[in-house]
Amino acid sequence: MTASEHRHDMPPFRASPTFARFSATKTEPDEQFAKWTVHAHQANVHLANAYPTKYLVEQTGEWRGKTAAIRGLGLSVFDVIRALTTAQGGCFHSHGYSASGREPRKIIPFSLDGKPPFPKPETESIDALFDLLPYEFEAFSDALDRAVDTDPKTAAKLITAALVPAVDRVMRRLETPANTRDIIEWLETEWASPGSQETESSLETLILGIGFADGSRMPTLGYAIGQIWRKLQDRFRSGFNLAEVEVDTAVAIANFDDGIKRYSYGPPVSSAREMLTLVNAGILDLSFATDPKIELTDAGWKLNTDGKIASASVMINAVLPSSDLLKIVDVLVCDLISQQLLRPVSEGFGAKTAAVGRLVDGQGEPLVGLCFLGRLALGSVVAVDSLDNCFGEDASRWATGVLNRLGFLDDATD
């Protein structure tokens, strides 16, 4: 979601309406997907995007009896799986899954790491096990406020030090204590290489996640840290998004948060159970989930994992477009970049903005009359794929700033 605001006294960039809004910015496809697009046209095979899902639902009826591969194992994969199954008339029940006959014969999801996200705790009582005590919350708040005003290494140490006591107490309460050194090492590894610490297979990860979420298995250190981090999200977003964060520090913190999303942004456990049910029914195949070798063929795509082969005539892209500002090919965004009115926080990140969404020039000054919100401001803000980012404080601050500058509010602060 992005928005730009215009006034008659702003530097010229040839915009006439009072407000211009654009929400479906076009992104340059990555090399693999660009090649697949050409291939799908030449070989007359099916290549589709996960969204809008209604179009996917409409096309699926043409794919009955075929093998459909899904590129991506994040949250979007659950939407795709439903579009291919229950939206086609299939039904989950206590004994498994009853197919309608309109589904693809086989569904094969895959990603670079092959790990489905861990589901959130199933019940309030399980979720409450990860609640922070008031003094732990305050310690994190203080550490975050200092972290966003320092260098990356110091920021990591401050946030890590604030998390360790809370994690230690939670693990003891769960009767699976971890010594302080283990907790520190887990967090240090996460800072250095976000999202790299799980070694289980895709199916094992799915089963373990369900067990952690429903309480039938004791959570790992990573799962506990992820749930604690989830409960700190509101404070984390407000502390980061309102601050003027040095570029390297912003990148480090944003990457740390993004890595822990495999725990903190998980699906409901019901979605994970549906995935496991489809595996058990022989419809969903996770054996190619971890970075398979992919060959283009006349019939579509051939996936190869350790000599095991599968052919798919349908490929669905469930990977969200990059938040890299310089990958955007939307005419308006490109025009703003060419006029140096829009610049990225850092390579691979979104636009540099102030806390109220106003774009910032090369000297760090907010530009008059031009605002930018959402995924394409990653690095200036965090948690850009959350509902809070669409409807929460970031949007409210921007709206208040608009009203201030239009003279509708008396306490203009921007």
C-alpha positions as CSV (number, residue, x, y, z in Angstrom):
1,M,0.0,0.0,0.0
2,T,1.5,3.3,-1.0
3,A,0.1,6.8,-1.2
4,S,1.4,10.2,-2.4
5,E,0.0,13.5,-1.3
6,H,0.3,16.6,-3.5
7,R,-0.1,20.3,-2.9
8,H,0.2,23.3,-5.3
9,D,3.2,24.7,-3.6
10,M,5.4,21.5,-3.8
11,P,8.4,21.0,-6.1
12,P,7.1,20.1,-9.6
13,F,6.7,16.4,-10.4
14,R,3.7,16.9,-12.7
15,A,0.8,15.7,-10.5
16,S,-2.6,17.4,-10.6
17,P,-5.0,15.6,-8.3
18,T,-5.1,16.5,-4.6
19,F,-4.4,12.9,-3.7
20,A,-2.9,10.2,-5.9
21,R,-3.1,6.6,-4.7
22,F,-1.5,3.5,-6.2
23,S,-1.6,0.1,-4.4
24,A,-0.6,-2.5,-7.0
25,T,2.9,-1.3,-8.0
26,K,4.5,-3.3,-10.7
27,T,7.7,-5.0,-9.7
28,E,10.5,-6.3,-12.0
29,P,10.3,-10.1,-11.9
30,D,13.3,-11.9,-10.6
31,E,15.4,-13.7,-13.2
32,Q,13.9,-17.1,-12.5
33,F,10.3,-16.0,-12.8
34,A,11.0,-13.8,-15.9
35,K,12.5,-16.9,-17.6
36,W,9.5,-19.0,-16.5
37,T,7.1,-16.4,-17.9
38,V,8.6,-16.7,-21.4
39,H,8.7,-20.5,-21.1
40,A,5.1,-20.8,-20.1
41,H,4.0,-18.8,-23.1
42,Q,6.2,-20.8,-25.5
43,A,5.3,-24.2,-24.1
44,N,1.7,-23.4,-23.5
45,V,1.8,-24.4,-19.9
46,H,0.2,-22.8,-16.9
47,L,2.0,-20.1,-14.8
48,A,-0.1,-18.2,-12.3
49,N,0.3,-15.8,-9.3
50,A,-1.2,-16.5,-5.9
51,Y,-3.1,-13.2,-5.9
52,P,-5.7,-12.2,-6.6
53,T,-6.8,-15.5,-5.3
54,K,-10.2,-15.4,-7.0
55,Y,-8.4,-15.7,-10.4
56,L,-6.5,-18.7,-9.1
57,V,-9.8,-20.3,-7.9
58,E,-11.3,-19.8,-11.4
59,Q,-8.3,-21.4,-13.2
60,T,-7.9,-24.4,-10.9
61,G,-10.8,-26.3,-12.5
62,E,-8.7,-26.5,-15.6
63,W,-5.9,-28.3,-13.7
64,R,-7.8,-31.3,-12.5
65,G,-5.6,-34.4,-12.7
66,K,-2.4,-32.3,-13.3
67,T,0.5,-31.7,-11.0
68,A,0.8,-28.1,-9.6
69,A,4.0,-26.8,-8.1
70,I,3.9,-23.8,-5.8
71,R,6.9,-21.5,-5.6
72,G,7.1,-20.4,-1.9
73,L,6.4,-21.8,1.5
74,G,5.4,-18.7,3.4
75,L,2.0,-17.7,4.6
76,S,0.8,-17.2,1.0
77,V,1.1,-20.9,0.4
78,F,-1.9,-21.6,2.7
79,D,-4.1,-19.3,0.6
80,V,-3.0,-21.1,-2.6
81,I,-3.6,-24.6,-1.1
82,R,-7.1,-23.5,-0.1
83,A,-7.7,-22.2,-3.6
84,L,-6.7,-25.5,-5.0
85,T,-8.7,-27.7,-2.5
86,T,-11.6,-26.4,-0.4
87,A,-12.4,-23.6,-2.9
88,Q,-12.9,-26.4,-5.5
89,G,-15.4,-28.2,-3.3
90,G,-13.1,-30.4,-1.3
91,C,-13.7,-30.8,2.5
92,F,-11.6,-31.4,5.6
93,H,-13.1,-33.5,8.3
94,S,-12.1,-35.5,11.3
95,H,-11.0,-38.5,9.2
96,G,-9.0,-36.5,6.7
97,Y,-9.8,-34.8,3.4
98,S,-12.5,-35.7,0.8
99,A,-11.6,-34.5,-2.6
100,S,-14.2,-33.0,-5.0
101,G,-12.4,-34.2,-8.2
102,R,-11.6,-30.6,-9.3
103,E,-8.3,-30.4,-7.5
104,P,-4.9,-31.0,-9.1
105,R,-3.7,-34.6,-8.8
106,K,-0.6,-33.5,-6.8
107,I,0.5,-30.2,-5.2
108,I,4.2,-29.7,-4.7
109,P,5.3,-26.6,-2.8
110,F,9.0,-25.6,-2.5
111,S,11.2,-22.8,-1.3
112,L,14.9,-22.1,-0.8
113,D,14.9,-23.4,2.8
114,G,11.9,-25.7,2.5
115,K,10.5,-24.7,5.9
116,P,6.8,-23.9,6.5
117,P,6.2,-21.2,9.1
118,F,5.5,-22.4,12.7
119,P,1.9,-21.9,13.7
120,K,0.9,-19.7,16.6
121,P,-0.2,-21.2,19.9
122,E,-3.7,-22.8,19.6
123,T,-5.3,-21.7,22.9
124,E,-5.2,-18.7,25.2
125,S,-3.7,-20.7,28.0
126,I,-0.8,-21.9,25.8
127,D,-0.3,-18.4,24.4
128,A,-0.2,-17.0,27.9
129,L,2.9,-19.1,28.7
130,F,4.9,-16.7,26.6
131,D,3.6,-13.5,28.2
132,L,6.2,-11.0,29.4
133,L,6.2,-9.6,32.9
134,P,5.9,-5.8,33.2
135,Y,9.6,-5.3,34.1
136,E,10.7,-7.5,31.2
137,F,8.6,-5.4,28.8
138,E,10.1,-2.2,30.2
139,A,13.6,-3.6,29.9
140,F,13.0,-4.3,26.3
141,S,11.4,-0.9,25.7
142,D,14.5,0.8,27.2
143,A,16.9,-1.4,25.2
144,L,15.0,-0.7,21.9
145,D,15.0,3.0,22.4
146,R,18.8,2.9,22.9
147,A,19.3,0.4,20.1
148,V,17.8,2.5,17.4
149,D,20.1,5.3,18.3
150,T,23.4,3.3,18.0
151,D,25.5,1.1,15.6
152,P,24.4,-2.4,14.5
153,K,26.6,-4.4,16.8
154,T,25.6,-2.4,19.9
155,A,21.9,-2.6,18.9
156,A,22.1,-6.4,18.6
157,K,23.8,-6.6,22.0
158,L,21.2,-4.3,23.7
159,I,18.2,-6.2,22.3
160,T,19.8,-9.6,23.0
161,A,20.5,-8.6,26.6
162,A,17.0,-7.4,27.1
163,L,15.5,-10.7,25.7
164,V,17.6,-13.2,27.6
165,P,16.0,-12.9,31.1
166,A,12.5,-13.2,29.7
167,V,13.4,-16.2,27.6
168,D,15.2,-17.8,30.5
169,R,12.1,-17.4,32.8
170,V,9.7,-18.7,30.1
171,M,11.8,-21.8,29.4
172,R,12.0,-22.5,33.1
173,R,8.3,-22.1,33.4
174,L,7.9,-24.6,30.6
175,E,10.2,-27.0,32.4
176,T,12.6,-27.0,29.5
177,P,15.3,-24.7,30.9
178,A,18.1,-23.4,28.7
179,N,21.2,-22.0,30.1
180,T,22.0,-18.3,29.5
181,R,24.9,-19.1,27.1
182,D,22.5,-21.2,24.9
183,I,20.0,-18.4,24.7
184,I,22.7,-15.8,23.9
185,E,24.2,-18.1,21.2
186,W,20.8,-18.6,19.6
187,L,20.1,-14.9,19.4
188,E,23.7,-14.1,18.2
189,T,23.3,-16.7,15.4
190,E,20.0,-15.2,14.5
191,W,21.5,-11.7,14.2
192,A,24.3,-13.0,12.1
193,S,22.3,-15.4,9.9
194,P,18.6,-14.8,10.2
195,G,16.4,-17.8,9.8
196,S,19.2,-20.3,9.5
197,Q,18.9,-22.4,12.7
198,E,16.5,-25.2,11.9
199,T,17.8,-28.4,10.5
200,E,14.7,-30.6,10.4
201,S,13.0,-31.6,7.1
202,S,9.9,-29.8,5.8
203,L,7.6,-32.5,7.1
204,E,9.4,-32.7,10.5
205,T,9.1,-28.9,10.8
206,L,5.4,-29.0,10.0
207,I,4.8,-31.8,12.6
208,L,6.9,-30.1,15.3
209,G,5.2,-26.8,14.8
210,I,1.8,-28.3,15.3
211,G,3.0,-30.0,18.5
212,F,4.5,-26.7,19.8
213,A,1.3,-24.9,19.0
214,D,-1.2,-27.3,20.5
215,G,1.0,-28.1,23.6
216,S,1.6,-31.7,22.8
217,R,5.4,-31.0,22.5
218,M,7.6,-28.8,24.6
219,P,8.6,-25.8,22.6
220,T,12.2,-25.3,21.4
221,L,14.2,-22.3,22.4
222,G,13.6,-20.8,18.9
223,Y,9.8,-21.3,19.2
224,A,9.7,-19.6,22.6
225,I,11.8,-16.7,21.4
226,G,9.6,-16.3,18.4
227,Q,6.4,-16.1,20.6
228,I,8.0,-13.6,23.0
229,W,9.1,-11.5,20.0
230,R,5.5,-11.6,18.7
231,K,4.2,-10.2,21.9
232,L,6.7,-7.3,21.6
233,Q,5.6,-6.4,18.1
234,D,3.6,-3.3,18.9
235,R,6.3,-1.8,21.0
236,F,8.9,-2.9,18.5
237,R,7.1,-1.2,15.6
238,S,6.4,2.0,17.4
239,G,10.0,2.2,18.8
240,F,11.6,1.6,15.4
241,N,9.1,3.4,13.1
242,L,9.1,6.7,15.1
243,A,12.9,6.8,15.3
244,E,15.6,8.2,12.9
245,V,17.6,5.0,12.6
246,E,21.1,4.9,11.1
247,V,21.0,2.9,7.9
248,D,23.2,0.0,8.9
249,T,21.4,-0.3,12.2
250,A,18.0,-0.2,10.4
251,V,19.0,-3.0,8.0
252,A,20.3,-5.2,10.8
253,I,17.2,-4.8,13.0
254,A,14.8,-5.3,10.0
255,N,16.7,-8.4,8.9
256,F,16.5,-9.8,12.5
257,D,12.8,-9.2,12.7
258,D,12.3,-10.7,9.2
259,G,14.1,-13.9,10.2
260,I,12.1,-14.4,13.3
261,K,8.8,-14.1,11.3
262,R,9.0,-17.8,10.7
263,Y,7.8,-18.0,14.4
264,S,6.2,-14.7,15.1
265,Y,4.0,-14.4,12.0
266,G,2.9,-18.1,11.8
267,P,-0.5,-19.3,10.6
268,P,-3.3,-20.6,12.9
269,V,-2.5,-24.2,13.8
270,S,-5.7,-25.3,11.9
271,S,-3.9,-24.2,8.6
272,A,-0.9,-26.3,9.5
273,R,-3.1,-29.3,10.3
274,E,-4.8,-28.9,6.9
275,M,-1.4,-29.0,5.2
276,L,-0.5,-32.2,7.1
277,T,-3.8,-33.8,6.3
278,L,-3.2,-33.2,2.6
279,V,0.3,-34.7,2.9
280,N,-1.3,-37.8,4.6
281,A,-3.9,-37.9,1.8
282,G,-1.2,-38.1,-0.8
283,I,-2.3,-34.8,-2.4
284,L,0.4,-32.5,-1.0
285,D,4.0,-33.6,-1.5
286,L,6.8,-32.0,0.6
287,S,9.6,-34.2,-0.6
288,F,10.7,-31.5,-3.1
289,A,10.3,-28.6,-0.6
290,T,13.9,-27.7,-0.1
291,D,15.4,-25.8,-3.1
292,P,14.9,-28.5,-5.8
293,K,16.8,-28.3,-9.0
294,I,14.3,-27.1,-11.7
295,E,14.5,-27.9,-15.4
296,L,12.2,-26.4,-18.0
297,T,10.6,-29.0,-20.3
298,D,8.1,-29.1,-23.1
299,A,5.6,-30.3,-20.6
300,G,6.3,-27.6,-18.0
301,W,8.8,-28.0,-15.1
302,K,10.9,-30.9,-13.9
303,L,11.8,-30.9,-10.2
304,N,14.7,-32.9,-9.0
305,T,15.7,-33.5,-5.4
306,D,18.5,-36.1,-4.8
307,G,17.5,-38.0,-7.8
308,K,13.8,-38.0,-7.1
309,I,11.9,-36.5,-10.1
310,A,8.5,-34.9,-10.4
311,S,7.0,-33.1,-13.4
312,A,4.5,-30.2,-13.1
313,S,2.5,-28.6,-15.9
314,V,1.3,-25.9,-13.5
315,M,3.5,-23.5,-11.6
316,I,2.0,-21.0,-9.1
317,N,4.1,-18.1,-7.7
318,A,3.4,-17.6,-4.0
319,V,6.4,-15.4,-3.4
320,L,5.5,-11.8,-2.6
321,P,7.1,-9.1,-4.8
322,S,10.4,-7.7,-3.4
323,S,10.3,-4.6,-1.2
324,D,13.4,-3.4,-3.1
325,L,12.5,0.1,-4.3
326,L,14.8,-0.2,-7.3
327,K,13.0,-3.3,-8.5
328,I,9.8,-1.3,-9.0
329,V,8.8,-0.7,-12.7
330,D,5.7,1.3,-12.0
331,V,5.9,4.5,-14.0
332,L,5.1,6.9,-11.1
333,V,7.6,5.3,-8.8
334,C,10.3,5.3,-11.5
335,D,9.6,9.0,-12.3
336,L,9.9,9.9,-8.6
337,I,13.3,8.1,-8.4
338,S,14.6,9.7,-11.6
339,Q,13.8,13.1,-10.1
340,Q,15.6,12.1,-6.9
341,L,12.4,12.6,-4.9
342,L,12.5,8.9,-3.9
343,R,15.5,7.0,-2.6
344,P,16.0,3.7,-0.9
345,V,17.1,3.3,2.7
346,S,19.8,0.9,1.6
347,E,20.3,-1.6,-1.2
348,G,17.4,-4.1,-1.4
349,F,15.2,-2.0,0.9
350,G,12.3,0.5,0.5
351,A,12.0,4.3,0.5
352,K,13.6,6.5,3.1
353,T,10.7,8.3,4.9
354,A,10.1,10.2,8.1
355,A,7.8,8.8,10.9
356,V,4.7,10.4,9.4
357,G,5.4,8.9,6.0
358,R,6.9,11.9,4.3
359,L,9.7,11.2,1.9
360,V,13.2,12.4,3.0
361,D,15.7,14.0,0.7
362,G,19.4,13.4,0.5
363,Q,20.0,15.9,3.3
364,G,17.6,14.2,5.6
365,E,14.8,16.8,5.2
366,P,11.2,15.8,4.6
367,L,9.9,16.7,1.2
368,V,7.0,19.0,0.9
369,G,3.7,17.3,0.0
370,L,4.9,13.8,-0.8
371,C,4.3,10.7,1.4
372,F,5.0,7.0,1.0
373,L,3.6,4.2,3.1
374,G,3.7,0.4,3.3
375,R,5.9,-2.4,1.9
376,L,7.9,-0.1,-0.2
377,A,9.0,1.8,2.8
378,L,10.7,-1.2,4.4
379,G,13.8,-0.1,6.3
380,S,12.1,3.1,7.4
381,V,9.4,1.0,8.9
382,V,9.3,-2.7,9.9
383,A,6.7,-5.5,9.9
384,V,5.5,-4.2,6.5
385,D,3.4,-7.2,5.8
386,S,1.3,-7.0,8.9
387,L,-2.3,-5.8,9.1
388,D,-1.1,-3.3,11.7
389,N,1.0,-1.7,9.0
390,C,-2.1,-1.2,6.8
391,F,-4.5,0.0,9.5
392,G,-2.3,0.8,12.6
393,E,-0.3,3.8,13.9
394,D,1.8,4.3,10.7
395,A,-1.3,5.0,8.6
396,S,-2.9,7.1,11.5
397,R,0.2,9.3,11.7
398,W,0.2,9.8,8.0
399,A,-3.5,10.7,8.0
400,T,-3.0,13.1,10.9
401,G,-0.1,14.7,9.1
402,V,-2.3,15.2,6.0
403,L,-5.0,16.9,8.0
404,N,-2.5,19.1,9.7
405,R,-1.0,20.3,6.5
406,L,-4.4,20.9,5.0
407,G,-5.3,23.0,8.0
408,F,-8.0,20.8,9.4
409,L,-6.3,20.3,12.7
410,D,-5.0,23.0,15.1
411,D,-2.0,21.1,16.5
412,A,0.0,20.9,13.3
413,T,3.2,19.1,14.0
414,D,4.5,18.3,10.6
